[in-house]
Amino acid sequence: MNQMYDEAEPSLEFDDFLENPDDYPEDWYARHYLDSERQLEIMEEHTEDVELTDSEHASLSLTCITSLGPTSSKEVRDEHRQD
């Protein structure tokens, strides 16, 4: 997650979010953009030495890309962008 949010536009200190979630708006993830293909590449880089079942891979993808990852839509990010 750290690498995904480091590369996102705009970037985000993910560890700070984890330590201080109340300091962030409810739609914090939607304010940051990173293409879903790049998110998948990052996830694959970090799991290439780990043997995952298909179910584990799907669950990890769902968590990292769909649930916690930055939005993969610039339009959504622009709608939620802080001024």
TIMI-690690 format. One record per residue: residue in three letters; x, y, z of N, C-alpha, C, O, CB in turn. Coordinates in pm, whole numbers, plus 32768, in hexadecimal, padded with zeros to 4 digits. Last residue first. Glycine has a CB too. Layout:
<nodes>
ALAXYZXYZXYZXYZXYZ...
</nodes>
This chain:
<nodes>
ASP7C59885C7EEA7C8688D97EAB7CFA89157EF87D2D897E7ED37C13893E7EA3GLN7C6686FD7EBE7C5F87707F197C9587EB7ED17CF387E17E837CB087567F9DARG7BA2862E7DED7C1F86787E047C0886EE7E637BA687367E587C5986AA7D7FHIS7ACF859F7D977AE985A17E277B6385F47E4E7B8585FD7EC47AFA85157E59GLU7AD485B07C847A5985D57CCA7A7085E97D607A2C863A7D9F79EF856A7CB5ASP7BCF85487C4A7BB685D67C337B3886067C797B3286797CA57BAD85F27B9FARG7BA384387C857C0484857CD27BE8851A7CC47BEA85637D287C9384657CA5VAL7AEE83FA7BB97AC483F07C457B2184437C9C7AF3848D7CF37AC2835D7C74GLU7B9684247ADB7B1B84707AE97AE9846E7B7A7ABF84D57BAE7AAF84387A8CLYS7C5C83677AF57C8183F47B077C04844A7B1B7C0884AF7B627CD284287A8ESER7C40823C7B937BF882967B397C1E83267B567C02835A7BC37B6082827B47SER7C97819C7C527CD581877BCF7C9081DE7B667CA481CA7AEE7CCF80F27BA7THR7CE6820E7D9A7C8681FD7D2E7CD181E97CAC7D3E821E7C9A7C2582767D25PRO7DCA81467E607D9C81C57E287D3481AA7DBB7D2D813C7D857E1482177DEFGLY7D57802C7F2D7DAC80717ECC7D7380F67E9D7CFD81127EB07DC280197E55LEU7CA27FA47FCB7CFC8006800A7D4C80597FA87D8180C27FCC7D597FC08065SER7BF17F107F147BC77F467F967C1F7FB67FC97BEC801F7FF07BC67ED87FFCTHR7C707ED47E1D7BE57F017E237BC27F467EA67B7C7FAB7EA67B8A7E8B7E0EILE7D7F7E9B7E5A7D5A7EEF7DE87CCD7F267DF57CB67F9C7DDA7D677EA17D66CYS7D917E087F4D7DF37E6E7F287DC17ECF7EBE7DD77F477EC77E717E2D7EF8THR7CAA7D5B7F527CCD7DB37FC27D267E267F957D0A7E9A7FB57D127D64802FLEU7CB57CDC7E587C3C7D227E827C5B7D867EF17C2C7DF77EEE7BD17CBD7EB1SER7DB27C677E667D937CC97DFE7D1B7D1E7E267D1B7D987E167D787C847D78LEU7D887BB47F3A7DEB7C1F7F477DD27C8D7EE17DDB7D047F017E7A7BE77F36SER7CC77B0D7EC47CA87B577F3F7D087BCC7F527CDE7C3A7F777CAF7AFA7FB8ALA7D597AA47DEC7CDF7AF27DD47CBB7B467E4D7C947BBA7E3E7C6B7A947DB0HIS7E227A1E7E7A7E457A897E1C7DCC7AE27E027DD77B5D7E027E797A4E7D97GLU7D8979607F047DD779C37F4F7DFC7A397EF67DF67AAC7F227E5679837F89SER7D2278CF7E287CC879137E857D11797F7ED57CDC79ED7EE87C8878AD7EE5ASP7E0878667DBA7DB578C07D6A7D5879117DC37D4179887DAC7D6478717D01THR7F0C78797EB47EA5782F7E6A7E5778957E177E64790E7E2C7E4577DF7ECCLEU805B78E77E9E7FD079037EC27F7478A87E737F8B788D7DFD7FAD79977EA9GLU819B78F57F07813E789D7EC180B178B67EF68095789D7F6B816678077ED2VAL826A7A087ED5820B79C77F3081AD79707EDE8175799E7E7A81BC7A317F84ASP82FB7AA27E2F83447A3A7E7882EC79EE7EDA831D799D7F2883B87A777EC2GLU82447B5E7DD0827E7AFE7D7282C97A8C7DB882D57A1F7D7F82DC7B467D14THR81CE7C287E5D81A37BA07E7E81E57B377E2681C47AC17E30810C7B967E70HIS82247D1B7E0582327CFF7E9382097C727EBA82207C487F2C81E17D617EE1GLU81E17D127CF7826E7D237D1F82837CFA7DB082E87CBD7DD2829B7DB57D0AGLU80C97D097D0881127C957CD581A67C9C7CFD81E17C367D2181047C8C7C3CMET80957E0D7D63806E7D9B7DB580BC7D1E7D8B80EB7CD27DE07FD67D817DAAILE80F57E9B7C8681317EAE7D0B81117E377D6481697E037DA881007F307D4CGLU80427E427BBF80D17E2B7BB181187E367C38816D7DE47C59810D7E8F7B4ELEU7F507EA77C277F627E177C1C7FF77DF37C0E80257D937C4A7F137DE07BA4GLN7F837FB87C0B7F697F817C8F7F807EEA7C8F7FBB7EB47CEC7EDA7FA27CBCARG7F967FC87AF7800D7FE27B467FFB7FAC7BD4805A7F787C0F802D80797B4AGLU7E8A7F917AB97EF37F387A867F747F4C7AD57FB97EEA7AF47F0C7F5279F0SER7E06806A7B2D7DF57FE57B687E5D7F817B357E847F267B7E7D697FB17B4AASP7EB2819A7B677E78813D7B087E7380B07B437ED380847B827EC7813E7A85LEU7E6182637C6F7ECA820D7C397E8581A57BE27E2981607C0F7F2181CB7CABTYR7E0683817D297DF783327CAF7E7582E07C927EE483127C9B7DD8838C7C38HIS7D4683F27E3A7DC983CD7E077DB7836D7D937D6383147D987E21838C7E76ARG7C53840C7EA97C9984897E8D7D2384717E507D6C84D07E367CA784DB7F0BALA7BF2831E7EFA7BC2834F7E7A7C0683D17E517BF583FE7DE07B2C83657E81TYR7C5682FF7FFB7C9082AE7F8F7C6982E37F057CB682D67EA57C63821C7F9DTRP7BAC83A980987C3A83C580867C76837C800F7CC383B87FC47C8683A08103ASP7AA183C880E27AC0839F80597B5383B680367B7383D47FC37A6783EC7FF6GLU7AA7842B81E77A7483A581CF7A99837181437AAF82F9813279DD83A481DFPRO7BDC84DF82227B4D84D782007B26844681E17B7C83F381C57B2B85328188TYR7CB784B7833E7C9D84AF82AE7C0884A682947BBD846D82E37CE684368271ASP7CE0849F84477D0E851B84097CEE852283757D08858883347DA2852A841EASP7CA183A284927C3C840984AB7C628490846F7C0E84E984657C258419853FPRO7D8A830C84647D1A830484047CB0837084187C6C839683B97CD9827E840EASN7EAA830884A87E4F837784C57DD5837784687DBD83DA84247E9983FD84B7GLU7F33822584587F46825584E17EDF82BD85097EBF82CB857F7FD1828F84F1LEU7EE6820D834D7ECC819E83AA7ED681CB843C7E8B819C84917F2F812C8390PHE7F45830382E77EB682E582E67E958277834B7E34828383967E8882BC8259ASP805482D683078015834183547F7E832D83587F3F834283BF803683CA8318ASP8079820B824D808F81EE82DC805082598334801B823B83A0812681E382FAPHE804C8294815D7FEC823081897FFD820E821D7F9A81F782627FFA81B38136GLU806183C280F380AE83738153804D830E81928005832F81F080F183CF81C1LEU802183EA7F9B7FEA83E7802380478394807A8077832B804E7F5883AE8026SER802184AF7E6A805084447EC1801384527F4D7FDA84BA7F6F80EA84447ECAPRO7F0684FE7D9A7F8085207DE27FA684AD7E3F7F5584557E5D7F6D85A27E33GLU7F7D83E57D067F7284757CEE7EF984A97D3A7E8A84807D197F6684957C55ALA805682E07D8A7FD383197D677FDF83AF7D4E803E83F07D7B7F6C82FE7DD8GLU8141827D7DED813982977D5D80B782DA7D3280AC83097CC1814982167D11ASP8102825E7EF7817682B27ED4816F82DA7E428192834B7E1D81FA82677EF0TYR803381A97EE8801282337F09808882927EF48073830A7EE17FE3823C7F98MET80C780C57E9F805780F37E4C803981857E68802681D47E0B7FDB809D7E66GLN817C80AF7F7481AC80CD7EEE813C80FF7E958151815C7E4781ED80517EB0ASN80C780788049811F80EC804E814F81117FC2814B81867F9D819780D080A8MET80547F8980008000800080008058807D8000803880E07FBE7FA18000807A
</nodes>
